[in-house]
């Protein structure tokens, strides 16, 4: 760590010199403006004016990449915050597989659209403005989407309704769009502290925790998709259990819905008390799952396996929610509250 001496320039003005190496690297010269950001944690951040603009363009050279690799590269550049992504082939026209990969990626990513196309290249642009969203709001949206999928899948299972299960499966694409958009905003806010304020964060400290919460929520949507798949694959699109057991599974689902909601609420509000509620509820869910398993009558192995798969998906969702609650506890305990004083 390098130290600098603070000097007084006037009655109310203190000054400090900028490191020459830093100024040279960012093309900062006498008379240029820099941005200064103050956080509530006693941190002062100095940024060159160039930090206020996003990276403008990334070029993907498709010559030696297959279609899957091109698609993954587009998603990666989107996550990294690029405004324009160009896919080009230096040795002739793009082949049909590459073109299809571009349009497939476009449908997966929010705010992305083709702006120019030639035989040798395609340019796509992201129209998402970070100020249109907050990370807290997107986390809540992703949690609600997973909860809706889970509710539709369990209701489909109870009533043997394959159409409702398909509706849950169709929502998976929306969940993935929100997840990848979250990653984009997290990466860009990390790279540019000015954007942290745009997405409603006072500092970059929560970003690592938010990245983990987002992934856990994406995995809970996958759990709901697994239950919907069971509905589609099961004869009659329902479990071979009595009404009482099905009712217990639905009550367990309501508990799982509650813990996923509490965990995200605790994270965005920095509420330590809510994390304690989540922990208590997690123990109740674990006990309830065991009671359902222990109360099952004798049945065919295939029927038992399907019931267990549903219960495992619900229990895994509760475990992801508990991980989110633990992250929320860390975020809450980093701030002063009735439970915590920080000197």
C-alpha positions as CSV (number, residue, x, y, z in Angstrom):
1,X,0.0,0.0,0.0
2,X,1.3,3.4,-0.9
3,X,0.7,6.4,1.3
4,X,0.3,10.1,0.3
5,X,0.6,13.2,2.4
6,X,-2.4,15.5,2.6
7,X,-1.7,19.2,2.1
8,X,-3.7,22.3,2.8
9,X,-4.4,24.6,-0.2
10,X,-6.7,27.0,1.5
11,X,-8.8,27.6,4.6
12,X,-11.2,24.8,3.8
13,X,-9.4,22.8,1.1
14,X,-7.2,19.8,1.5
15,X,-5.3,18.2,-1.4
16,X,-3.4,15.1,-2.3
17,X,-1.3,14.2,-5.4
18,X,-2.3,11.4,-7.7
19,X,0.3,8.6,-8.4
20,X,2.0,9.3,-11.7
21,X,1.8,5.7,-12.8
22,X,-2.0,5.7,-12.3
23,X,-2.4,9.0,-14.1
24,X,-0.4,7.8,-17.0
25,X,-2.3,4.5,-17.3
26,X,-5.6,6.3,-17.4
27,X,-4.5,9.3,-19.5
28,X,-5.2,11.8,-16.7
29,X,-3.5,15.1,-17.3
30,X,-3.5,18.5,-15.7
31,X,-6.9,20.2,-16.2
32,X,-8.8,16.9,-16.7
33,X,-11.8,16.0,-14.5
34,X,-12.0,12.9,-12.3
35,X,-15.0,11.5,-10.5
36,X,-14.9,11.2,-6.7
37,X,-17.2,8.8,-4.9
38,X,-17.7,8.8,-1.1
39,X,-19.1,5.7,0.6
40,X,-20.6,5.4,4.1
41,X,-17.7,3.2,5.1
42,X,-15.0,5.9,5.1
43,X,-13.8,5.2,1.6
44,X,-13.0,7.8,-1.0
45,X,-12.8,6.5,-4.6
46,X,-11.2,8.5,-7.4
47,X,-12.0,7.4,-11.0
48,X,-10.9,8.8,-14.4
49,X,-13.6,10.2,-16.6
50,X,-13.3,7.1,-18.8
51,X,-14.8,5.0,-16.0
52,X,-18.1,6.7,-16.6
53,X,-18.6,5.0,-20.0
54,X,-19.1,1.3,-20.8
55,X,-16.8,-0.8,-22.9
56,X,-18.2,-0.1,-26.4
57,X,-17.4,-3.2,-28.4
58,X,-16.1,-6.7,-28.3
59,X,-15.3,-8.7,-31.4
60,X,-15.6,-12.5,-31.5
61,X,-13.5,-14.1,-34.2
62,X,-15.6,-17.1,-35.2
63,X,-13.1,-18.7,-37.7
64,X,-11.9,-21.4,-35.3
65,X,-15.0,-21.7,-33.0
66,X,-17.9,-24.0,-33.4
67,X,-21.5,-22.8,-32.9
68,X,-21.7,-23.7,-29.2
69,X,-18.4,-21.8,-28.5
70,X,-19.7,-18.7,-30.3
71,X,-22.9,-18.8,-28.4
72,X,-21.1,-19.1,-25.0
73,X,-18.7,-16.3,-26.1
74,X,-21.7,-14.0,-26.8
75,X,-23.3,-14.7,-23.4
76,X,-19.9,-14.1,-21.7
77,X,-19.5,-10.7,-23.4
78,X,-23.0,-9.8,-22.5
79,X,-22.3,-10.7,-18.8
80,X,-19.1,-8.6,-18.9
81,X,-21.1,-5.6,-19.8
82,X,-20.3,-5.0,-23.5
83,X,-22.6,-2.6,-25.3
84,X,-21.9,-4.0,-28.8
85,X,-20.8,-7.5,-29.7
86,X,-19.6,-8.2,-33.2
87,X,-19.2,-11.8,-34.5
88,X,-17.0,-11.9,-37.6
89,X,-15.3,-14.4,-39.9
90,X,-12.0,-13.2,-41.4
91,X,-11.9,-16.0,-44.0
92,X,-15.2,-15.6,-45.9
93,X,-18.8,-15.6,-44.9
94,X,-20.2,-16.8,-41.6
95,X,-21.7,-20.3,-41.9
96,X,-25.3,-21.1,-41.0
97,X,-24.4,-22.7,-37.7
98,X,-22.6,-19.5,-36.5
99,X,-25.6,-17.4,-37.7
100,X,-28.0,-19.6,-35.8
101,X,-25.9,-19.4,-32.7
102,X,-26.0,-15.6,-32.8
103,X,-29.8,-15.6,-33.1
104,X,-30.1,-18.3,-30.4
105,X,-28.1,-16.2,-28.0
106,X,-30.1,-13.1,-28.8
107,X,-33.3,-14.9,-27.6
108,X,-31.7,-15.8,-24.3
109,X,-30.5,-12.4,-23.3
110,X,-32.6,-9.4,-22.2
111,X,-32.2,-6.2,-24.3
112,X,-30.1,-7.8,-27.0
113,X,-30.8,-7.2,-30.7
114,X,-29.1,-7.4,-34.1
115,X,-28.2,-4.0,-35.4
116,X,-26.1,-4.9,-38.5
117,X,-25.6,-8.0,-40.6
118,X,-23.3,-8.8,-43.5
119,X,-22.2,-12.1,-44.9
120,X,-19.0,-11.9,-43.0
121,X,-20.2,-10.4,-39.7
122,X,-23.2,-9.7,-37.4
123,X,-23.3,-6.9,-34.8
124,X,-25.7,-7.1,-31.8
125,X,-26.3,-4.4,-29.3
126,X,-27.5,-4.4,-25.7
127,X,-30.0,-1.7,-25.0
128,X,-30.1,-2.4,-21.2
129,X,-29.5,0.7,-19.1
130,X,-28.2,-0.2,-15.6
131,X,-30.3,2.7,-14.2
132,X,-33.5,0.9,-15.4
133,X,-33.0,-1.8,-12.8
134,X,-31.8,-2.4,-9.2
135,X,-30.1,-5.6,-8.1
136,X,-32.5,-5.9,-5.2
137,X,-35.5,-5.7,-7.6
138,X,-34.0,-8.3,-9.9
139,X,-33.3,-10.7,-7.0
140,X,-36.9,-10.4,-5.9
141,X,-38.1,-11.0,-9.5
142,X,-36.0,-14.1,-9.9
143,X,-37.2,-15.4,-6.6
144,X,-40.8,-14.8,-7.6
145,X,-40.3,-16.5,-10.9
146,X,-38.9,-19.6,-9.3
147,X,-41.7,-19.6,-6.7
148,X,-44.3,-19.4,-9.5
149,X,-42.7,-22.2,-11.4
150,X,-42.6,-24.4,-8.3
151,X,-46.3,-23.6,-7.5
152,X,-47.4,-24.5,-11.0
153,X,-45.4,-27.7,-11.1
154,X,-46.8,-28.9,-7.7
155,X,-50.3,-27.9,-8.7
156,X,-49.9,-29.8,-12.0
157,X,-48.7,-32.8,-10.0
158,X,-51.7,-32.7,-7.7
159,X,-54.2,-32.4,-10.5
160,X,-52.5,-34.4,-13.3
161,X,-52.4,-31.2,-15.4
162,X,-49.6,-31.4,-18.1
163,X,-50.5,-28.0,-19.5
164,X,-49.8,-26.4,-16.2
165,X,-46.5,-28.3,-16.0
166,X,-45.6,-27.1,-19.5
167,X,-46.3,-23.5,-18.3
168,X,-43.8,-23.9,-15.5
169,X,-41.2,-25.3,-18.0
170,X,-41.8,-22.3,-20.3
171,X,-41.0,-19.9,-17.5
172,X,-37.4,-21.3,-17.2
173,X,-36.2,-19.1,-20.1
174,X,-37.5,-16.0,-18.3
175,X,-35.7,-17.1,-15.1
176,X,-32.5,-17.6,-17.0
177,X,-32.8,-14.1,-18.7
178,X,-33.2,-12.4,-15.3
179,X,-30.2,-14.4,-13.9
180,X,-27.9,-13.5,-16.7
181,X,-29.0,-9.8,-16.6
182,X,-28.2,-9.9,-12.8
183,X,-24.7,-11.2,-13.7
184,X,-24.2,-8.4,-16.2
185,X,-25.1,-5.7,-13.7
186,X,-23.0,-7.3,-11.0
187,X,-19.9,-7.4,-13.3
188,X,-20.3,-3.9,-14.6
189,X,-20.9,-2.5,-11.1
190,X,-17.7,-4.3,-9.9
191,X,-15.7,-2.9,-12.8
192,X,-17.1,0.6,-12.5
193,X,-18.0,1.8,-9.0
194,X,-20.1,4.6,-10.5
195,X,-22.5,1.9,-11.7
196,X,-22.9,0.5,-8.2
197,X,-24.8,3.6,-7.2
198,X,-26.9,3.3,-10.4
199,X,-28.0,-0.2,-9.3
200,X,-28.9,1.2,-5.9
201,X,-25.8,0.1,-3.9
202,X,-23.8,2.4,-1.6
203,X,-20.7,0.3,-2.2
204,X,-19.4,-2.7,-4.0
205,X,-19.2,-4.8,-0.9
206,X,-22.5,-6.7,-1.4
207,X,-21.7,-7.7,-5.0
208,X,-20.0,-11.1,-4.1
209,X,-22.9,-12.0,-1.9
210,X,-25.4,-11.0,-4.6
211,X,-23.6,-13.1,-7.2
212,X,-24.1,-16.2,-4.9
213,X,-27.7,-15.4,-4.1
214,X,-28.5,-15.0,-7.8
215,X,-26.9,-18.4,-8.6
216,X,-28.9,-20.1,-5.8
217,X,-32.1,-18.6,-7.1
218,X,-31.3,-19.8,-10.6
219,X,-30.8,-23.3,-9.1
220,X,-34.1,-23.2,-7.3
221,X,-35.8,-22.5,-10.7
222,X,-34.0,-25.6,-12.0
223,X,-35.5,-27.6,-9.0
224,X,-39.0,-26.4,-10.1
225,X,-38.2,-27.4,-13.6
226,X,-37.3,-30.9,-12.4
227,X,-40.7,-31.3,-10.7
228,X,-42.4,-30.1,-13.9
229,X,-40.4,-32.7,-15.8
230,X,-41.6,-35.4,-13.4
231,X,-45.2,-34.4,-14.2
232,X,-44.6,-34.7,-17.9
233,X,-42.9,-38.1,-17.6
234,X,-45.2,-39.7,-15.1
235,X,-48.2,-41.8,-16.2
236,X,-51.3,-39.8,-15.6
237,X,-49.1,-36.8,-14.9
238,X,-49.5,-37.3,-11.1
239,X,-48.0,-39.2,-8.2
240,X,-49.5,-42.5,-7.2
241,X,-50.2,-41.4,-3.6
242,X,-53.4,-40.8,-1.5
243,X,-54.9,-37.4,-1.1
244,X,-53.5,-37.0,2.4
245,X,-49.9,-37.4,1.2
246,X,-50.5,-35.0,-1.7
247,X,-51.8,-32.5,0.7
248,X,-48.7,-32.8,2.9
249,X,-46.5,-32.3,-0.2
250,X,-48.4,-29.1,-1.0
251,X,-48.1,-27.9,2.6
252,X,-44.4,-28.6,2.4
253,X,-44.2,-26.5,-0.8
254,X,-45.8,-23.6,0.9
255,X,-43.1,-23.7,3.6
256,X,-40.4,-23.8,1.0
257,X,-42.0,-20.8,-0.8
258,X,-41.9,-19.0,2.5
259,X,-38.3,-19.6,3.2
260,X,-37.1,-18.6,-0.3
261,X,-39.1,-15.3,0.1
262,X,-37.8,-14.6,3.6
263,X,-34.1,-15.2,2.6
264,X,-34.2,-12.8,-0.3
265,X,-36.2,-10.2,1.8
266,X,-33.5,-10.5,4.5
267,X,-30.7,-9.9,1.9
268,X,-32.2,-6.8,0.3
269,X,-33.3,-5.3,3.6
270,X,-30.2,-6.3,5.6
271,X,-32.5,-7.8,8.3
272,X,-30.8,-10.2,10.7
273,X,-34.0,-11.1,12.4
274,X,-35.4,-12.5,9.2
275,X,-32.4,-14.7,8.8
276,X,-33.1,-16.2,12.2
277,X,-36.7,-16.9,11.1
278,X,-35.4,-18.6,8.0
279,X,-33.1,-20.8,10.0
280,X,-36.0,-21.9,12.3
281,X,-38.2,-22.5,9.3
282,X,-35.5,-24.6,7.6
283,X,-35.5,-27.0,10.6
284,X,-39.3,-27.3,10.4
285,X,-39.1,-28.1,6.6
286,X,-36.5,-30.8,7.3
287,X,-38.7,-32.4,9.9
288,X,-41.8,-32.1,7.7
289,X,-40.0,-33.9,4.8
290,X,-38.9,-36.7,7.1
291,X,-42.5,-37.1,8.4
292,X,-43.8,-37.4,4.8
293,X,-41.2,-40.0,4.0
294,X,-41.8,-42.0,7.2
295,X,-45.6,-41.9,6.6
296,X,-45.6,-43.3,3.1
297,X,-47.4,-46.6,2.7
298,X,-45.8,-49.4,0.9
299,X,-45.7,-48.8,-2.9
300,X,-44.0,-49.9,-6.1
301,X,-40.3,-48.8,-6.3
302,X,-41.0,-46.6,-9.3
303,X,-43.8,-44.8,-7.5
304,X,-41.6,-44.3,-4.4
305,X,-38.7,-43.0,-6.5
306,X,-40.9,-40.4,-8.0
307,X,-42.2,-39.2,-4.6
308,X,-38.6,-39.0,-3.3
309,X,-37.5,-37.0,-6.4
310,X,-40.2,-34.4,-5.7
311,X,-39.2,-34.2,-2.0
312,X,-35.5,-34.0,-2.9
313,X,-36.2,-31.0,-5.2
314,X,-38.1,-29.2,-2.5
315,X,-35.5,-29.9,0.1
316,X,-32.7,-28.7,-2.2
317,X,-34.6,-25.5,-2.8
318,X,-34.9,-25.0,1.0
319,X,-31.1,-25.6,1.3
320,X,-30.4,-23.0,-1.4
321,X,-32.7,-20.6,0.5
322,X,-30.8,-21.3,3.7
323,X,-27.5,-20.4,1.9
324,X,-29.1,-17.2,0.9
325,X,-30.1,-16.5,4.4
326,X,-26.5,-17.1,5.6
327,X,-25.3,-14.5,3.0
328,X,-28.1,-12.1,4.2
329,X,-26.8,-12.5,7.7
330,X,-23.3,-11.5,6.7
331,X,-24.6,-8.5,4.9
332,X,-26.8,-7.5,7.8
333,X,-24.1,-7.9,10.4
334,X,-21.8,-5.6,8.4
335,X,-24.1,-2.7,9.3
336,X,-25.0,-1.2,12.6
337,X,-28.4,-2.2,14.0
338,X,-30.0,-3.0,17.4
339,X,-28.0,-6.2,17.4
340,X,-24.7,-4.7,16.3
341,X,-22.4,-1.8,16.9
342,X,-19.2,-1.3,14.8
343,X,-16.4,1.0,16.0
